[in-house]
Amino acid sequence: MSRFLERHPLRSLVIAIVVIALIWLVFAPWPQGFEEVFGKKKLFLNASLNGITLGGLYFLVASGFTLIFGLMRNVNLAHGSIYLLGGYFGYLTVDATGSWLFSFVVAFAVAAILGVILQVGVFRRMEGEELRQTLVTIGISIVLADLMLWAFGGNSWQIQTPTWLRGPVDLPLVTAVKSSGETVFLSYPIVRLVIFAASVVIGLAMWVVLNRTRIGMIVRAGVDDRDMLSAMGVRIQIVFVVVFAFGAGLAGMAGVVGGTFQSISPGEDTRFLLASLVVVIVGGMGSIPGAALGAVIIGLAEQIGLAYFPTYAIALTFLVMVLVLAVRPQGLLARR
């Protein structure tokens, strides 16, 4: 850190100013003139928290995608369909059993089984053939979308939040100060905070496994030199099946989260596939921290855009991607 400060004093000053400004925007009461220009502080805080928690959902989808695409070099454009299928099965599980937590287990299992079928039946036969993988998985995603439309209809389905996660919680964030001197704090849905915290735990666990364990070493070595690893007696195909199943399972679990946050409906598969691609491009292929950073950036860009200029909210996320590609084409935290 000290070397960075010495080599880039101007950049360090800019970063410090930005950090101080963000701290002031979040924690300090806004003066009336500032609110007249930028709107109420509550709007800004809600948009920011919505963006961060949405980033947690994007991370769950994109982390599985970056494992499959960035680490294993498998172009799986049916990843969004796996997300949507997990959401539907999560809804059916909650409807049948009333257990929200058990729906994650079912969604993970269904998505993981589909991931194993794809890895064994499709990707193992097309290793290193990215164009064929792209075309085949596009076809598979279209077939899966039609099957889900036939089975579940075209309506939006909402997964019920469990009673112990319903309602808001007061956060230590000041939104306004009344004329009487009373401080008004922000209330925010507890379910979004809990799910975001869970996504942080999952991300940290994935990073530890990939970078600090023998399993992670085998996975990374298998990507770089699978022939050498196979010669050492490691059954690399089994490793790849397990990693692919885990990445697909994460997408299935994210479907339950998405169905709880928002809703599940036809077209969400395409939306989250596109979001995963953007997150991986911004964060860097094969990087779990990159997927986390990219997910938060894209989530914030989308929600702040919706709050302040909804007509151009989608354009803002792609503007972020274009800027990253222009400055750092390999992504912000790409694996070297």
GUGUDREN-482956 format. One record per residue: residue number from 1; x, y, z of N, C-alpha, C in turn; residue in one letter. Coordinates in steps of 0.001 Angstrom, whole numbers. Layout:
k,n.X,n.Y,n.Z,ca.X,ca.Y,ca.Z,c.X,c.Y,c.Z,r
NUM,X,Y,Z,X,Y,Z,X,Y,Z,A
...
***
This chain:
k,n.X,n.Y,n.Z,ca.X,ca.Y,ca.Z,c.X,c.Y,c.Z,r
1,826,-1198,0,0,0,0,867,1256,0,M
2,1936,1261,815,2806,2442,881,3498,2678,-453,S
3,3882,1583,-1136,4497,1733,-2459,3531,2349,-3449,R
4,2272,1911,-3386,1262,2476,-4280,1109,3968,-4041,F
5,1094,4376,-2750,947,5792,-2436,2131,6595,-2953,L
6,3333,6016,-2860,4518,6725,-3320,4555,6841,-4845,E
7,4146,5773,-5537,4213,5770,-7006,3074,6562,-7640,R
8,1920,6596,-6996,744,7248,-7593,131,8233,-6597,H
9,827,9317,-6274,296,10260,-5273,-1006,10925,-5728,P
10,-1103,11299,-7009,-2314,11956,-7502,-3501,10996,-7471,L
11,-3269,9751,-7918,-4352,8767,-7917,-4795,8461,-6483,R
12,-3834,8409,-5581,-4168,8154,-4182,-5001,9292,-3602,S
13,-4670,10533,-3975,-5431,11683,-3501,-6860,11639,-4019,L
14,-7014,11296,-5304,-8355,11204,-5890,-9175,10131,-5186,V
15,-8553,8963,-4945,-9249,7874,-4263,-9671,8298,-2858,I
16,-8783,8993,-2157,-9106,9450,-805,-10274,10428,-816,A
17,-10277,11349,-1782,-11375,12327,-1888,-12697,11613,-2169,I
18,-12668,10634,-3075,-13882,9887,-3411,-14406,9127,-2195,V
19,-13495,8496,-1448,-13903,7729,-258,-14532,8656,780,V
20,-13914,9808,1006,-14452,10774,1981,-15818,11269,1528,I
21,-15953,11547,233,-17239,12019,-290,-18328,10961,-113,A
22,-17994,9695,-363,-18977,8617,-203,-19388,8465,1262,L
23,-18422,8556,2168,-18736,8464,3601,-19678,9592,4008,I
24,-19419,10796,3502,-20293,11929,3820,-21689,11714,3243,W
25,-21779,11230,1989,-23081,11012,1366,-23913,9993,2136,L
26,-23256,8987,2706,-23980,7908,3379,-24351,8275,4804,V
27,-23431,8864,5561,-23639,9004,7001,-24067,10405,7438,F
28,-23711,11439,6704,-24023,12802,7157,-25409,13232,6660,A
29,-26141,14014,7447,-27407,14577,6955,-27142,15530,5789,P
30,-27998,15487,4785,-27810,16356,3618,-28425,17724,3891,W
31,-27740,18800,3505,-28347,20131,3608,-29490,20269,2606,P
32,-30400,21195,2874,-31604,21326,2043,-31256,21654,583,Q
33,-30274,22496,374,-29893,22832,-996,-29389,21625,-1769,G
34,-28691,20761,-1083,-28192,19536,-1730,-29348,18619,-2110,F
35,-30351,18530,-1227,-31498,17672,-1514,-32340,18223,-2665,E
36,-32370,19535,-2829,-33129,20110,-3930,-32543,19721,-5282,E
37,-31234,19496,-5311,-30576,19127,-6566,-30617,17621,-6790,V
38,-30303,16839,-5752,-30139,15393,-5896,-31294,14571,-5339,F
39,-32329,15244,-4810,-33446,14511,-4238,-33198,14151,-2784,G
40,-34173,13515,-2175,-34073,13145,-773,-32956,12134,-552,K
41,-32319,12232,613,-31251,11289,930,-31780,9869,1038,K
42,-33030,9705,1476,-33625,8374,1582,-33649,7681,232,K
43,-33918,8428,-839,-33917,7855,-2185,-32526,7343,-2550,L
44,-31510,8138,-2240,-30132,7730,-2540,-29736,6489,-1747,F
45,-30055,6478,-443,-29679,5337,388,-30407,4069,-45,L
46,-31696,4180,-339,-32446,3007,-790,-31899,2476,-2111,N
47,-31590,3380,-3041,-31039,2961,-4333,-29676,2291,-4138,A
48,-28853,2844,-3245,-27523,2274,-3010,-27614,894,-2370,S
49,-28466,752,-1350,-28613,-548,-702,-29267,-1566,-1633,L
50,-30236,-1106,-2430,-30833,-2006,-3419,-29782,-2482,-4416,N
51,-28889,-1576,-4811,-27836,-1950,-5752,-26857,-2943,-5146,G
52,-26487,-2727,-3882,-25532,-3630,-3223,-26153,-5010,-3025,I
53,-27409,-5059,-2559,-28048,-6361,-2345,-28359,-7049,-3668,T
54,-28720,-6271,-4693,-28886,-6866,-6019,-27554,-7405,-6525,L
55,-26468,-6712,-6177,-25144,-7217,-6526,-24870,-8568,-5895,G
56,-25398,-8795,-4671,-25263,-10115,-4060,-25947,-11189,-4882,G
57,-27137,-10880,-5409,-27839,-11832,-6288,-27063,-12050,-7581,L
58,-26590,-10965,-8196,-25802,-11095,-9422,-24538,-11913,-9170,Y
59,-23951,-11750,-7985,-22740,-12512,-7682,-23023,-14005,-7622,F
60,-24140,-14399,-7006,-24471,-15815,-6929,-24602,-16433,-8322,L
61,-25212,-15680,-9242,-25340,-16187,-10613,-23991,-16146,-11326,V
62,-23300,-15015,-11223,-22072,-14822,-11994,-20908,-15632,-11449,A
63,-20906,-15946,-10148,-19801,-16741,-9611,-19820,-18144,-10188,S
64,-21018,-18727,-10318,-21112,-20015,-10993,-20708,-19915,-12449,G
65,-21084,-18808,-13085,-20735,-18607,-14489,-19232,-18443,-14668,F
66,-18590,-17712,-13740,-17148,-17497,-13879,-16362,-18765,-13571,T
67,-16903,-19641,-12706,-16269,-20941,-12500,-16290,-21765,-13782,L
68,-17441,-21777,-14440,-17614,-22599,-15636,-16920,-21972,-16840,I
69,-17080,-20676,-16991,-16570,-19982,-18177,-15123,-19542,-17979,F
70,-14856,-18882,-16853,-13530,-18323,-16652,-12482,-19345,-16274,G
71,-12850,-20323,-15427,-11876,-21312,-14979,-11803,-22524,-15897,L
72,-12967,-23025,-16340,-13001,-24280,-17087,-13037,-24088,-18599,M
73,-13184,-22832,-19052,-13235,-22512,-20482,-14421,-23172,-21181,R
74,-15532,-23360,-20459,-16763,-23880,-21051,-17723,-22722,-21262,N
75,-18152,-22506,-22504,-19054,-21408,-22828,-20484,-21916,-22649,V
76,-21051,-21674,-21486,-22389,-22183,-21168,-23408,-21048,-21215,N
77,-24015,-20837,-22379,-25023,-19795,-22519,-26405,-20288,-22106,L
78,-26481,-21469,-21527,-27725,-21941,-20910,-27729,-21660,-19409,A
79,-26762,-20881,-18927,-26642,-20612,-17491,-27870,-19866,-16971,H
80,-28405,-18938,-17762,-29602,-18213,-17344,-30807,-19126,-17218,G
81,-30900,-20127,-18080,-32011,-21083,-17992,-31914,-21918,-16723,S
82,-30687,-22246,-16302,-30497,-22974,-15047,-30966,-22120,-13871,I
83,-30667,-20821,-13918,-31138,-19893,-12887,-32661,-19915,-12793,Y
84,-33320,-19786,-13937,-34781,-19719,-13949,-35400,-21043,-13499,L
85,-34809,-22158,-13920,-35319,-23469,-13515,-35207,-23642,-12001,L
86,-34089,-23204,-11420,-33940,-23262,-9962,-34985,-22424,-9256,G
87,-35307,-21262,-9822,-36340,-20419,-9229,-37703,-21085,-9244,G
88,-38054,-21708,-10354,-39344,-22396,-10445,-39433,-23561,-9454,Y
89,-38377,-24361,-9374,-38408,-25481,-8443,-38397,-24991,-6997,F
90,-37741,-23871,-6736,-37798,-23289,-5404,-39212,-22870,-5046,G
91,-39908,-22268,-6006,-41298,-21873,-5765,-42168,-23089,-5472,Y
92,-42034,-24142,-6276,-42834,-25350,-6064,-42534,-25968,-4696,L
93,-41279,-25937,-4273,-40905,-26509,-2983,-41525,-25725,-1832,T
94,-41451,-24408,-1895,-42055,-23578,-845,-43563,-23781,-813,V
95,-44171,-23873,-1995,-45618,-24065,-2074,-46033,-25414,-1494,D
96,-45200,-26448,-1695,-45560,-27792,-1242,-45208,-28045,219,A
97,-44074,-27512,671,-43590,-27827,2020,-43660,-26653,2984,T
98,-43716,-25428,2453,-43702,-24250,3306,-42330,-23897,3835,G
99,-41293,-24628,3408,-39934,-24397,3906,-39132,-23614,2881,S
100,-38793,-22393,3232,-37995,-21545,2343,-36560,-22048,2269,W
101,-35993,-22448,3391,-34610,-22925,3401,-34470,-24228,2609,L
102,-35437,-25120,2725,-35367,-26383,1994,-35439,-26159,489,F
103,-36083,-25059,71,-36171,-24777,-1367,-34795,-24536,-1970,S
104,-33841,-24017,-1181,-32482,-23825,-1682,-31814,-25168,-1960,F
105,-32063,-26136,-1089,-31492,-27471,-1279,-32034,-28102,-2556,V
106,-33349,-28006,-2750,-33975,-28599,-3942,-33490,-27901,-5200,V
107,-33463,-26567,-5183,-33028,-25821,-6363,-31579,-26138,-6702,A
108,-30720,-26220,-5673,-29316,-26556,-5905,-29195,-27944,-6518,F
109,-29936,-28920,-5980,-29845,-30297,-6472,-30326,-30409,-7920,A
110,-31458,-29790,-8235,-31995,-29853,-9601,-31027,-29206,-10582,V
111,-30526,-28023,-10229,-29599,-27321,-11119,-28286,-28084,-11266,A
112,-27799,-28678,-10165,-26549,-29432,-10229,-26690,-30662,-11122,A
113,-27826,-31349,-11033,-28060,-32517,-11894,-28082,-32096,-13363,I
114,-28755,-30990,-13652,-28759,-30481,-15024,-27349,-30097,-15453,L
115,-26562,-29540,-14534,-25176,-29203,-14851,-24348,-30426,-15185,G
116,-24539,-31521,-14447,-23814,-32763,-14736,-24189,-33281,-16122,V
117,-25475,-33232,-16441,-25925,-33695,-17766,-25287,-32862,-18867,I
118,-25234,-31555,-18683,-24630,-30684,-19692,-23134,-30944,-19824,L
119,-22455,-31098,-18690,-21008,-31288,-18762,-20643,-32609,-19434,Q
120,-21352,-33679,-19053,-21037,-35001,-19603,-21550,-35142,-21026,V
121,-22759,-34649,-21263,-23380,-34872,-22563,-23004,-33878,-23641,G
122,-22574,-32679,-23223,-22300,-31627,-24220,-20836,-31209,-24188,V
123,-20386,-30673,-23059,-19075,-30026,-23022,-17918,-31020,-23110,F
124,-18088,-32215,-22577,-17004,-33193,-22681,-16762,-33600,-24120,R
125,-17797,-33531,-24942,-17671,-33897,-26358,-17152,-32742,-27210,R
126,-17117,-31529,-26617,-16737,-30341,-27399,-15651,-29542,-26698,M
127,-14744,-30184,-26031,-13700,-29472,-25305,-12830,-28659,-26267,E
128,-12666,-27394,-25929,-11849,-26514,-26753,-12548,-25960,-27979,G
129,-13808,-26303,-28200,-14553,-25823,-29375,-15581,-24795,-28911,E
130,-15116,-23574,-28687,-15960,-22540,-28098,-17161,-22191,-28970,E
131,-16967,-22138,-30294,-18074,-21773,-31169,-19186,-22818,-31127,L
132,-18814,-24091,-31164,-19821,-25148,-31086,-20526,-25124,-29731,R
133,-19766,-24905,-28662,-20377,-24816,-27341,-21388,-23668,-27277,Q
134,-21013,-22535,-27862,-21908,-21377,-27861,-23216,-21691,-28575,T
135,-23110,-22233,-29792,-24302,-22500,-30586,-25189,-23564,-29936,L
136,-24568,-24620,-29428,-25349,-25703,-28821,-26053,-25228,-27551,V
137,-25352,-24478,-26709,-25984,-24041,-25461,-27047,-22964,-25705,T
138,-26910,-22174,-26758,-27995,-21260,-27131,-29238,-22068,-27487,I
139,-29036,-23132,-28270,-30164,-24000,-28618,-30781,-24645,-27392,G
140,-29945,-25108,-26472,-30454,-25726,-25245,-31241,-24714,-24416,I
141,-30756,-23490,-24340,-31463,-22467,-23558,-32829,-22163,-24166,S
142,-32922,-22159,-25501,-34218,-21919,-26153,-35184,-23057,-25849,I
143,-34695,-24295,-25920,-35543,-25451,-25623,-36004,-25423,-24172,V
144,-35076,-25146,-23254,-35440,-25096,-21839,-36442,-23971,-21568,L
145,-36267,-22830,-22226,-37197,-21718,-22034,-38603,-22102,-22486,A
146,-38706,-22781,-23615,-40017,-23207,-24102,-40644,-24258,-23191,D
147,-39819,-25179,-22688,-40334,-26199,-21775,-40845,-25564,-20480,L
148,-40115,-24584,-19956,-40551,-23923,-18728,-41795,-23085,-18975,M
149,-41898,-22467,-20148,-43103,-21719,-20482,-44310,-22651,-20562,L
150,-44102,-23837,-21141,-45181,-24828,-21239,-45577,-25355,-19857,W
151,-44591,-25588,-19007,-44862,-26206,-17703,-45386,-25205,-16674,A
152,-44857,-23975,-16690,-45176,-23033,-15620,-46002,-21835,-16089,F
153,-46222,-21720,-17385,-47025,-20615,-17879,-46232,-19329,-18017,G
154,-46921,-18266,-18428,-46250,-16994,-18684,-46410,-15975,-17582,G
155,-46997,-16368,-16442,-47202,-15425,-15342,-45943,-15276,-14487,N
156,-45894,-14198,-13731,-44809,-13991,-12766,-45152,-14699,-11464,S
157,-44171,-15379,-10889,-44358,-16109,-9639,-43464,-15490,-8570,W
158,-44032,-15332,-7378,-43298,-14736,-6260,-43116,-15774,-5166,Q
159,-41873,-15986,-4728,-41598,-16906,-3629,-41811,-16164,-2314,I
160,-42633,-16749,-1453,-42976,-16092,-192,-41779,-16036,756,Q
161,-41562,-14853,1302,-40516,-14688,2304,-40961,-15335,3616,T
162,-40086,-16073,4295,-40486,-16678,5576,-40825,-15602,6597,P
163,-41704,-15952,7536,-42182,-14971,8507,-41059,-14360,9328,T
164,-40016,-15147,9602,-38925,-14636,10442,-38004,-13671,9704,W
165,-38246,-13488,8389,-37439,-12532,7628,-38289,-11402,7047,L
166,-39552,-11352,7441,-40418,-10297,6915,-40263,-9016,7723,R
167,-40544,-7915,7045,-40511,-6631,7721,-39164,-5946,7615,G
168,-39132,-4661,7967,-37890,-3883,7887,-37114,-3899,9198,P
169,-35885,-3446,9107,-35043,-3260,10285,-34424,-1868,10183,V
170,-34311,-1186,11311,-33722,158,11322,-32205,55,11246,D
171,-31624,792,10306,-30174,826,10122,-29611,2138,10687,L
172,-28357,2150,11097,-27758,3379,11647,-27363,4361,10546,P
173,-28293,4627,9653,-28063,5554,8547,-29099,6669,8630,L
174,-28640,7892,8793,-29528,9038,8968,-30078,9462,7609,V
175,-31415,9534,7505,-32023,10015,6263,-32425,11485,6352,T
176,-32730,11948,7552,-33129,13347,7724,-33096,13703,9209,A
177,-33111,14985,9461,-33223,15506,10822,-34413,16452,10855,V
178,-35413,16129,11674,-36624,16942,11739,-36327,18290,12388,K
179,-37266,19223,12203,-37091,20554,12779,-37017,20505,14298,S
180,-37621,19467,14884,-37569,19297,16341,-36224,18758,16815,S
181,-35361,18383,15857,-34071,17821,16207,-34047,16301,16226,G
182,-35214,15693,15998,-35299,14232,16000,-34642,13666,14744,E
183,-33842,12636,14926,-33136,11994,13808,-33981,10864,13233,T
184,-34070,10837,11905,-34834,9791,11217,-33840,8811,10590,V
185,-33974,7529,10945,-33076,6501,10428,-33759,5713,9318,F
186,-32943,5086,8497,-33453,4333,7356,-33951,2959,7796,L
187,-35134,2579,7322,-35658,1228,7502,-35468,459,6201,S
188,-35020,-803,6328,-34710,-1584,5121,-35122,-3034,5341,Y
189,-35623,-3713,4266,-36074,-5105,4419,-34956,-6024,4921,P
190,-35225,-6748,5975,-34206,-7593,6578,-33834,-8759,5672,I
191,-34774,-9237,4846,-34484,-10398,4005,-33376,-10096,3009,V
192,-33361,-8877,2482,-32318,-8522,1512,-30951,-8462,2173,R
193,-30911,-7966,3410,-29640,-7901,4128,-29121,-9293,4474,L
194,-30022,-10184,4868,-29616,-11543,5224,-29092,-12283,4002,V
195,-29781,-12147,2882,-29350,-12837,1667,-28026,-12269,1172,I
196,-27847,-10953,1291,-26558,-10373,896,-25436,-10903,1776,F
197,-25692,-10985,3095,-24674,-11524,3998,-24342,-12971,3636,A
198,-25364,-13750,3264,-25124,-15139,2857,-24279,-15203,1593,A
199,-24523,-14295,646,-23726,-14292,-588,-22269,-13930,-291,S
200,-22044,-13044,691,-20670,-12709,1086,-19972,-13937,1671,V
201,-20676,-14675,2519,-20104,-15884,3117,-19777,-16915,2046,V
202,-20688,-17102,1095,-20449,-18058,1,-19246,-17629,-831,I
203,-19152,-16342,-1119,-18022,-15849,-1901,-16697,-16062,-1194,G
204,-16643,-15765,98,-15408,-15979,857,-15039,-17461,904,L
205,-16046,-18317,1092,-15778,-19757,1127,-15243,-20251,-218,A
206,-15802,-19768,-1316,-15326,-20166,-2644,-13890,-19725,-2863,M
207,-13577,-18495,-2439,-12219,-17988,-2626,-11222,-18821,-1831,W
208,-11580,-19146,-593,-10691,-19960,244,-10467,-21332,-373,V
209,-11548,-21962,-853,-11426,-23293,-1441,-10548,-23263,-2689,V
210,-10746,-22258,-3538,-10001,-22202,-4794,-8540,-21805,-4606,L
211,-8251,-21025,-3575,-6903,-20486,-3432,-6111,-21033,-2254,N
212,-6756,-21756,-1341,-6048,-22191,-145,-6214,-23687,143,R
213,-6789,-24433,-777,-6988,-25864,-529,-6443,-26681,-1701,T
214,-6279,-27967,-1448,-5770,-28871,-2482,-6773,-29008,-3628,R
215,-8070,-28988,-3308,-9092,-29087,-4355,-8984,-27904,-5310,I
216,-8836,-26700,-4748,-8695,-25522,-5599,-7442,-25586,-6447,G
217,-6368,-26093,-5875,-5122,-26240,-6634,-5317,-27203,-7804,M
218,-6053,-28295,-7566,-6303,-29273,-8634,-7138,-28645,-9744,I
219,-8157,-27887,-9367,-9011,-27244,-10371,-8202,-26288,-11229,V
220,-7420,-25420,-10593,-6633,-24451,-11351,-5558,-25127,-12188,R
221,-4942,-26166,-11650,-3936,-26899,-12425,-4569,-27632,-13599,A
222,-5791,-28136,-13398,-6475,-28829,-14484,-6810,-27917,-15642,G
223,-7092,-26665,-15334,-7361,-25700,-16410,-6087,-25377,-17182,V
224,-4974,-25201,-16446,-3728,-24790,-17086,-3030,-25937,-17824,D
225,-3033,-27130,-17235,-2324,-28257,-17867,-2985,-29559,-17432,D
226,-4097,-29897,-18081,-4852,-31072,-17671,-4116,-32368,-17983,R
227,-3288,-32373,-19042,-2555,-33594,-19390,-1560,-33970,-18295,D
228,-831,-32988,-17788,114,-33241,-16717,-595,-33713,-15448,M
229,-1719,-33084,-15143,-2465,-33466,-13958,-3015,-34887,-14093,L
230,-3486,-35241,-15275,-3980,-36601,-15504,-2852,-37613,-15369,S
231,-1656,-37242,-15832,-511,-38149,-15726,-123,-38394,-14271,A
232,-503,-37469,-13370,-215,-37633,-11953,-1277,-38476,-11239,M
233,-2259,-38950,-11999,-3263,-39844,-11426,-4545,-39176,-10995,G
234,-4689,-37875,-11245,-5913,-37167,-10879,-6954,-37367,-11979,V
235,-8151,-37765,-11599,-9232,-37975,-12576,-9872,-36621,-12862,R
236,-9284,-35918,-13815,-9642,-34531,-14056,-11079,-34376,-14529,I
237,-11598,-35358,-15253,-12974,-35244,-15738,-13963,-35243,-14583,Q
238,-13685,-36026,-13555,-14561,-36022,-12386,-14501,-34668,-11684,I
239,-13296,-34106,-11601,-13144,-32776,-10999,-13964,-31751,-11758,V
240,-13898,-31787,-13083,-14643,-30834,-13893,-16150,-31018,-13751,F
241,-16612,-32267,-13643,-18044,-32513,-13446,-18506,-31904,-12127,V
242,-17715,-32093,-11067,-18076,-31559,-9753,-18105,-30028,-9776,V
243,-17100,-29411,-10399,-17055,-27946,-10466,-18230,-27418,-11282,V
244,-18526,-28069,-12400,-19636,-27636,-13246,-20956,-27770,-12482,F
245,-21124,-28887,-11768,-22345,-29095,-10997,-22487,-28041,-9909,A
246,-21379,-27689,-9255,-21430,-26673,-8205,-21787,-25306,-8789,F
247,-21183,-24954,-9928,-21505,-23679,-10560,-22959,-23598,-10986,G
248,-23483,-24692,-11535,-24892,-24724,-11907,-25786,-24674,-10673,A
249,-25374,-25368,-9603,-26148,-25341,-8366,-26250,-23950,-7772,G
250,-25174,-23170,-7850,-25224,-21786,-7381,-26249,-20980,-8160,L
251,-26313,-21215,-9482,-27307,-20518,-10296,-28717,-20907,-9879,A
252,-28921,-22197,-9574,-30231,-22637,-9114,-30624,-21995,-7801,G
253,-29679,-21912,-6853,-29953,-21232,-5586,-30252,-19759,-5809,M
254,-29542,-19145,-6744,-29793,-17733,-7047,-31207,-17539,-7576,A
255,-31752,-18550,-8254,-33131,-18459,-8724,-34113,-18306,-7574,G
256,-33859,-19009,-6459,-34715,-18853,-5277,-34569,-17444,-4705,V
257,-33335,-16947,-4649,-33098,-15589,-4158,-33811,-14571,-5045,V
258,-33668,-14743,-6379,-34330,-13823,-7303,-35837,-13875,-7180,G
259,-36387,-15071,-6980,-37826,-15191,-6810,-38319,-14578,-5518,G
260,-37452,-14479,-4520,-37809,-13844,-3246,-37634,-12333,-3327,T
261,-36526,-11899,-3913,-36266,-10462,-4098,-37339,-9822,-4969,F
262,-37534,-10430,-6139,-38366,-9821,-7178,-39459,-10803,-7580,Q
263,-39262,-11505,-8688,-40196,-12523,-9146,-39479,-13373,-10173,S
264,-40094,-14488,-10556,-39565,-15338,-11612,-40613,-15418,-12709,I
265,-40168,-15217,-13931,-41077,-15194,-15066,-40282,-15436,-16336,S
266,-40942,-15798,-17438,-40227,-15968,-18706,-39455,-14702,-19075,P
267,-38237,-14872,-19551,-37384,-13747,-19907,-36325,-13445,-18875,G
268,-36537,-13892,-17623,-35533,-13660,-16591,-34249,-14429,-16867,E
269,-34357,-15552,-17594,-33151,-16316,-17931,-32211,-15499,-18807,D
270,-32767,-14813,-19804,-31951,-13976,-20684,-31359,-12793,-19922,T
271,-32163,-12196,-19063,-31697,-11042,-18298,-30509,-11404,-17420,R
272,-30589,-12523,-16712,-29518,-12869,-15793,-28313,-13470,-16508,F
273,-28523,-14078,-17664,-27367,-14494,-18461,-26585,-13272,-18911,L
274,-27294,-12258,-19394,-26639,-11022,-19835,-25941,-10339,-18668,L
275,-26607,-10317,-17499,-25985,-9706,-16322,-24717,-10461,-15925,A
276,-24746,-11789,-16014,-23560,-12580,-15681,-22406,-12277,-16625,S
277,-22712,-12162,-17908,-21670,-11832,-18884,-21042,-10482,-18569,L
278,-21883,-9487,-18278,-21371,-8149,-17981,-20528,-8167,-16703,V
279,-21005,-8880,-15682,-20271,-8950,-14415,-18904,-9607,-14610,V
280,-18866,-10699,-15363,-17604,-11400,-15598,-16648,-10532,-16421,V
281,-17166,-9811,-17389,-16325,-8933,-18205,-15750,-7802,-17360,I
282,-16586,-7207,-16510,-16123,-6093,-15667,-15152,-6595,-14604,V
283,-15479,-7700,-13940,-14648,-8187,-12848,-13406,-8923,-13290,G
284,-13487,-9643,-14415,-12362,-10430,-14897,-12683,-11911,-14856,G
285,-12381,-12601,-15944,-12713,-14016,-16050,-11922,-14843,-15039,M
286,-12624,-15782,-14407,-11972,-16709,-13494,-11651,-16155,-12127,G
287,-12086,-14932,-11826,-11761,-14301,-10553,-13020,-14201,-9694,S
288,-13018,-14862,-8536,-14143,-14757,-7615,-14241,-13348,-7017,I
289,-13119,-12750,-6531,-13208,-11353,-6092,-13648,-10419,-7224,P
290,-13208,-10708,-8447,-13632,-9897,-9580,-15124,-9998,-9822,G
291,-15673,-11214,-9704,-17117,-11391,-9858,-17875,-10618,-8785,A
292,-17349,-10627,-7550,-17998,-9890,-6461,-17969,-8384,-6727,A
293,-16795,-7866,-7102,-16676,-6436,-7380,-17534,-6036,-8575,L
294,-17480,-6822,-9647,-18282,-6518,-10827,-19765,-6559,-10529,G
295,-20199,-7524,-9703,-21625,-7640,-9375,-22109,-6416,-8606,A
296,-21311,-5950,-7642,-21711,-4770,-6865,-21743,-3532,-7753,V
297,-20746,-3379,-8626,-20707,-2214,-9514,-21914,-2200,-10444,I
298,-22219,-3342,-11046,-23353,-3403,-11975,-24672,-3237,-11227,I
299,-24784,-3843,-10043,-25999,-3669,-9256,-26228,-2213,-8874,G
300,-25171,-1530,-8446,-25292,-110,-8099,-25646,733,-9322,L
301,-24982,465,-10445,-25264,1233,-11663,-26724,1070,-12076,A
302,-27234,-156,-11978,-28618,-411,-12389,-29617,283,-11465,E
303,-29433,148,-10159,-30418,690,-9222,-30337,2211,-9099,Q
304,-29129,2764,-9102,-29020,4232,-9064,-29547,4823,-10365,I
305,-29300,4119,-11475,-29868,4570,-12740,-31386,4563,-12713,G
306,-31986,3505,-12157,-33441,3440,-12058,-34003,4537,-11169,L
307,-33257,4925,-10136,-33743,5941,-9206,-33670,7342,-9785,A
308,-32613,7647,-10540,-32381,9020,-10971,-32672,9279,-12453,Y
309,-32435,8310,-13307,-32782,8478,-14728,-33188,7119,-15287,F
310,-34424,6692,-14970,-34881,5342,-15326,-34855,5049,-16821,P
311,-34992,6065,-17653,-35000,5828,-19095,-33672,5280,-19582,T
312,-32574,5671,-18921,-31237,5289,-19379,-30528,4345,-18410,Y
313,-31285,3686,-17543,-30663,2837,-16520,-29890,1685,-17148,A
314,-30468,1035,-18153,-29788,-89,-18807,-28521,388,-19507,I
315,-28605,1575,-20133,-27435,2111,-20830,-26283,2367,-19865,A
316,-26607,2710,-18613,-25557,3001,-17640,-24715,1766,-17344,L
317,-25356,593,-17228,-24591,-622,-16951,-23643,-951,-18098,T
318,-24100,-741,-19329,-23221,-1023,-20464,-22149,45,-20608,F
319,-22444,1267,-20167,-21419,2306,-20163,-20295,1936,-19211,L
320,-20654,1378,-18051,-19640,908,-17103,-18772,-165,-17753,V
321,-19403,-1101,-18449,-18652,-2170,-19099,-17708,-1618,-20164,M
322,-18189,-663,-20953,-17359,-67,-22008,-16160,661,-21404,V
323,-16375,1388,-20318,-15277,2107,-19669,-14224,1143,-19132,L
324,-14686,44,-18523,-13737,-944,-18006,-12947,-1567,-19143,V
325,-13623,-1912,-20228,-12933,-2503,-21372,-11918,-1537,-21980,L
326,-12243,-239,-21949,-11333,751,-22515,-10087,935,-21643,A
327,-10280,873,-20320,-9164,1124,-19405,-8406,-157,-19070,V
328,-9147,-1242,-18840,-8531,-2509,-18417,-9278,-3658,-19095,R
329,-8916,-3997,-20327,-9681,-4980,-21117,-9803,-6345,-20462,P
330,-8848,-6756,-19641,-8899,-8078,-19018,-9826,-8124,-17811,Q
331,-10387,-6990,-17408,-11259,-6942,-16244,-10517,-6378,-15045,G
332,-11281,-5901,-14069,-10689,-5191,-12934,-9784,-6078,-12093,L
333,-10200,-7323,-11854,-9435,-8229,-10997,-9213,-9560,-11685,L
334,-8796,-9506,-12941,-8633,-10732,-13716,-7481,-11561,-13163,A
335,-7632,-12906,-13289,-6548,-13794,-12900,-5400,-13643,-13868,R
336,-4186,-13620,-13349,-3007,-13474,-14206,-2492,-14820,-14633,R
***
